[in-house]
């Protein structure tokens, strides 16, 4: 389990559609560290670059506490939210 210095446990969200992205952003806006997983590495690179999910929620910027990955191996939080079909 990843635990930041300020004591909040990280939450992982699997699925970067509109629902998964909205969950991840809402948690991250509450100062919870969040890792959002998407299967498409190219889409992940664009989300990392743009700090937003232009495909699903283009007007919603990612908070600083939100990271994005295409690697399932990096999902290590004790809380995993599944937002995949």
C-alpha positions in Angstrom: 0.0 0.0 0.0 1.3 3.4 -0.9 0.8 6.0 1.9 1.9 9.6 1.3 3.8 11.5 3.9 0.6 13.5 4.9 -1.2 10.2 5.9 -3.8 9.8 3.1 -3.9 6.4 1.4 -3.8 6.3 -2.4 -6.8 5.2 -4.4 -6.4 3.5 -7.8 -9.2 3.8 -10.4 -9.2 1.2 -13.2 -10.9 2.6 -16.3 -10.5 6.1 -17.8 -13.9 6.5 -19.4 -16.2 9.4 -18.3 -17.2 7.6 -15.0 -13.7 6.5 -14.0 -12.2 9.8 -14.8 -14.9 11.7 -12.9 -14.4 9.4 -9.8 -10.6 9.9 -10.0 -10.9 13.7 -10.3 -13.5 14.0 -7.5 -11.2 12.0 -5.2 -8.1 13.9 -6.2 -9.9 17.2 -5.7 -10.5 16.1 -2.1 -6.7 15.9 -1.7 -6.6 12.1 -2.0 -3.7 10.8 -4.1 -5.2 8.9 -7.1 -3.8 6.8 -9.9 -6.1 6.5 -13.0 -5.4 3.4 -15.2 -6.2 3.3 -18.9 -5.4 0.4 -21.3 -4.4 2.6 -24.2 -0.8 3.9 -23.7 -1.2 6.6 -26.3 -4.3 8.0 -24.5 -2.4 7.9 -21.2 0.4 9.9 -22.7 -2.1 12.5 -24.0 -3.8 12.7 -20.6 -0.4 13.1 -18.9 0.6 15.8 -21.3 -2.8 17.7 -21.2 -3.6 17.0 -17.6 -7.2 16.2 -18.7 -9.1 13.4 -20.4 -9.9 15.2 -23.7 -11.9 12.2 -25.0 -14.4 12.0 -22.1 -14.2 15.1 -19.9 -12.3 17.8 -21.9 -13.3 20.7 -19.6 -12.2 19.0 -16.4 -8.5 19.5 -15.5 -6.6 16.9 -13.5 -5.7 18.0 -9.9 -2.0 17.7 -9.0 -2.8 14.6 -6.8 -4.0 12.6 -9.9 -1.5 10.5 -11.8 -2.3 8.4 -14.9 -0.8 5.1 -16.0 -1.2 2.3 -18.6 0.7 -0.2 -16.4 -1.4 -2.5 -14.3 1.8 -3.2 -12.3 1.7 0.3 -10.8 -1.8 -0.2 -9.3 -0.8 -0.9 -5.7 -3.2 1.0 -3.5 -5.3 -0.8 -0.9 -8.4 0.7 -2.5 -9.1 -0.2 -6.2 -12.2 1.2 -7.9 -13.3 -0.6 -11.0 -14.8 1.6 -13.7 -14.5 -0.7 -16.7 -17.3 -2.2 -18.8 
